[in-house]
Amino acid sequence: FKVRTYILVNGHPILQDLNLQYKLLKKTMDLVLKVSDSVVIINTYPHVKSELWEEWISLRWKPLDKEQFFKLVGEWADDPRVELDFNNLNFIPKFPKEKRIPLKGVGREYLLHPYYEVWQDFFVRFYEPPPGKEYLLFAPCSYKKPYTRSKTWRAFLGRISGYPFFKEIHIVVISTPGVIPYEFINYYPFNAYDWPLWLETEELKREYVKVTTERVKRYVERHKERYKLYFVYLKSDPESMIAIRNAFKELGLEDKLIDTVSDETYKRIVEEGFKPALAHPAAVKELAETLKKYLS
């Protein structure tokens, strides 16, 4: 018979200290390679029924991203006896039913809720945009969930989805939970939150801009090699617009950011009293024409 040994790395909050973790792993590998025919080093992810899940959702522990994992285990990458398993489980954040709560309210405790924070960490450190999506379109959130049920989404998707370039567009929502790629709009908590705008204070608006700027900046910085241009369809959400512009200015990518609705068009829609403004035929027409100009 042959001996095959499995080693979990980063399995406890104390091991967030990578220097300590390397020292322990080094000692472990020195031992197991003497008594094993093969070894598998596995990156730890939080199982929903484990104590580690509670540590993760409380922001006291994080799984290692790819760069961290291979930096930790790279010493054994070329050893034919060793297999490296970074993400065999195709990790995404999961919340058991008993942990799902309606996140409805206004305040810093909602803006920076741990459930949002673990998702934002996932989108930056583990997520990869879909292949072939070379152009990002920042889109608004809506009261109705999923967003695709809202008038605004039905209007703009109905207008642009028939164009050949639509398959190259990656829709990314900007909202209270942060940056939300289209593929995840039906996932909890993005389908179970609400932020009543009429309860916002000026101080909270400033906090939203600050937090959202950083979230957008981190996402774009991580994935900037995947996108050629960035389009914005958020005229009715001034705080999100400010945050996006701030992020792109800090990244030096202002020349790649394109607004799809002019100030003049939006002003006319508002004066007309049409709501929601971004569902107006003039707004979706200008969106479509802007996309055609750059992508056709």
ZAMARGU-4260 file (C-alpha; in steps of 0.2 Angstrom, whole numbers, plus 5000, padded with zeros to 4 digits):
<rodrens>
0) 5000/5000/5000 | 5005/5018/4998 | 5003/5033/5011 | 4994/5049/5005 | 4994/5063/5017
5) 4982/5078/5016 | 4987/5095/5024 | 4975/5109/5027 | 4984/5126/5027 | 4977/5142/5035
10) 4964/5132/5046 | 4964/5144/5061 | 4963/5163/5064 | 4980/5162/5072 | 4987/5157/5056
15) 4983/5173/5048 | 5001/5177/5052 | 5009/5170/5036 | 5027/5169/5044 | 5020/5158/5058
20) 5010/5148/5046 | 5026/5145/5035 | 5036/5139/5050 | 5023/5126/5055 | 5020/5120/5037
25) 5039/5118/5035 | 5040/5107/5050 | 5025/5097/5045 | 5031/5095/5027 | 5049/5089/5033
30) 5040/5076/5043 | 5026/5070/5031 | 5038/5068/5016 | 5048/5056/5026 | 5033/5044/5029
35) 5022/5048/5014 | 5022/5043/4996 | 5012/5058/4991 | 5006/5074/4999 | 4991/5086/4995
40) 4992/5103/5002 | 4974/5111/5002 | 4969/5129/5005 | 4956/5130/5018 | 4938/5137/5015
45) 4924/5140/5027 | 4912/5126/5028 | 4894/5133/5033 | 4893/5122/5048 | 4910/5125/5055
50) 4917/5136/5068 | 4928/5144/5055 | 4913/5150/5046 | 4909/5161/5061 | 4926/5167/5061
55) 4926/5172/5043 | 4909/5180/5044 | 4915/5190/5059 | 4930/5196/5049 | 4942/5188/5060
60) 4949/5176/5047 | 4950/5175/5028 | 4954/5161/5016 | 4971/5163/5007 | 4970/5170/4989
65) 4980/5163/4975 | 4995/5174/4977 | 4996/5171/4996 | 4993/5152/4994 | 5007/5149/4981
70) 5018/5160/4990 | 5016/5150/5006 | 5018/5133/4997 | 5029/5137/4982 | 5044/5129/4990
75) 5036/5112/4986 | 5028/5116/4969 | 5041/5106/4959 | 5041/5091/4970 | 5033/5077/4961
80) 5027/5070/4977 | 5017/5085/4981 | 5000/5092/4974 | 4994/5109/4977 | 4975/5112/4979
85) 4971/5130/4979 | 4952/5130/4975 | 4946/5113/4972 | 4929/5118/4979 | 4926/5133/4968
90) 4923/5143/4983 | 4910/5157/4984 | 4902/5165/4999 | 4888/5154/5006 | 4875/5158/5019
95) 4864/5145/5027 | 4846/5149/5029 | 4847/5152/5047 | 4860/5165/5045 | 4851/5175/5031
100) 4843/5191/5038 | 4835/5205/5028 | 4847/5219/5028 | 4835/5234/5027 | 4840/5250/5034
105) 4852/5265/5033 | 4867/5267/5044 | 4886/5263/5044 | 4881/5246/5052 | 4872/5242/5035
110) 4885/5250/5024 | 4899/5240/5032 | 4890/5225/5036 | 4901/5209/5037 | 4890/5200/5024
115) 4894/5214/5012 | 4913/5214/5017 | 4916/5196/5014 | 4908/5197/4997 | 4918/5212/4992
120) 4934/5203/4998 | 4928/5188/4987 | 4926/5199/4971 | 4944/5206/4973 | 4954/5191/4979
125) 4945/5176/4971 | 4933/5181/4958 | 4937/5182/4939 | 4926/5191/4927 | 4918/5179/4913
130) 4928/5176/4898 | 4924/5188/4883 | 4917/5202/4894 | 4929/5216/4889 | 4919/5231/4893
135) 4911/5235/4910 | 4895/5244/4912 | 4891/5251/4929 | 4873/5250/4932 | 4861/5256/4946
140) 4853/5246/4959 | 4834/5246/4962 | 4821/5243/4976 | 4815/5228/4967 | 4825/5212/4968
145) 4832/5205/4958 | 4836/5221/4949 | 4831/5214/4932 | 4812/5216/4938 | 4814/5235/4939
150) 4808/5247/4926 | 4825/5254/4924 | 4833/5237/4921 | 4819/5231/4909 | 4821/5247/4899
155) 4840/5248/4897 | 4842/5229/4894 | 4828/5229/4882 | 4836/5242/4872 | 4854/5236/4871
160) 4853/5217/4873 | 4850/5214/4854 | 4866/5222/4849 | 4881/5210/4844 | 4892/5219/4856
165) 4881/5215/4871 | 4889/5199/4874 | 4905/5208/4877 | 4898/5219/4890 | 4900/5215/4909
170) 4886/5223/4919 | 4892/5227/4937 | 4880/5235/4949 | 4885/5249/4961 | 4875/5249/4977
175) 4876/5249/4996 | 4883/5231/4997 | 4897/5238/4985 | 4902/5231/4968 | 4890/5217/4962
180) 4894/5208/4946 | 4879/5203/4936 | 4881/5184/4939 | 4878/5187/4957 | 4863/5198/4958
185) 4852/5183/4963 | 4863/5178/4977 | 4860/5183/4995 | 4862/5196/5002 | 4860/5205/4985
190) 4843/5199/4983 | 4837/5204/5001 | 4843/5221/5006 | 4836/5239/5005 | 4843/5256/5009
195) 4829/5269/5010 | 4836/5284/5002 | 4825/5296/5011 | 4833/5292/5028 | 4851/5297/5022
200) 4860/5311/5031 | 4873/5322/5023 | 4886/5313/5034 | 4880/5296/5029 | 4881/5301/5010
205) 4899/5306/5013 | 4903/5290/5021 | 4894/5280/5007 | 4905/5290/4994 | 4921/5286/5004
210) 4917/5267/5006 | 4911/5265/4988 | 4926/5274/4981 | 4937/5261/4990 | 4927/5246/4984
215) 4926/5252/4966 | 4945/5256/4966 | 4949/5239/4973 | 4939/5229/4961 | 4945/5239/4945
220) 4963/5239/4951 | 4962/5220/4953 | 4953/5217/4936 | 4959/5231/4925 | 4968/5220/4913
225) 4951/5212/4909 | 4942/5227/4903 | 4946/5239/4889 | 4933/5253/4893 | 4921/5257/4907
230) 4904/5264/4904 | 4893/5272/4917 | 4874/5272/4918 | 4871/5280/4935 | 4865/5297/4932
235) 4851/5296/4945 | 4863/5291/4959 | 4875/5306/4962 | 4885/5298/4976 | 4889/5282/4966
240) 4894/5293/4952 | 4906/5303/4963 | 4913/5287/4970 | 4917/5280/4953 | 4925/5296/4947
245) 4935/5297/4963 | 4941/5279/4961 | 4946/5281/4942 | 4955/5297/4946 | 4965/5289/4960
250) 4969/5274/4948 | 4974/5286/4934 | 4961/5278/4922 | 4950/5293/4919 | 4952/5292/4900
255) 4944/5274/4901 | 4928/5280/4910 | 4913/5285/4899 | 4897/5293/4904 | 4882/5286/4894
260) 4869/5300/4898 | 4873/5318/4896 | 4869/5331/4909 | 4858/5340/4897 | 4847/5324/4893
265) 4846/5320/4912 | 4841/5337/4916 | 4827/5337/4903 | 4820/5320/4910 | 4820/5327/4928
270) 4811/5343/4923 | 4798/5332/4914 | 4795/5323/4930 | 4798/5306/4923 | 4802/5292/4935
275) 4813/5282/4936 | 4824/5294/4925 | 4835/5280/4918 | 4820/5271/4912 | 4816/5286/4900
280) 4817/5282/4882 | 4829/5297/4879 | 4841/5290/4893 | 4841/5272/4886 | 4843/5279/4868
285) 4858/5289/4873 | 4865/5274/4882 | 4863/5263/4866 | 4870/5276/4855 | 4885/5279/4866
290) 4889/5260/4867 | 4887/5259/4848 | 4899/5273/4845 | 4913/5264/4855 | 4909/5246/4852
295) 4902/5244/4834
</rodrens>
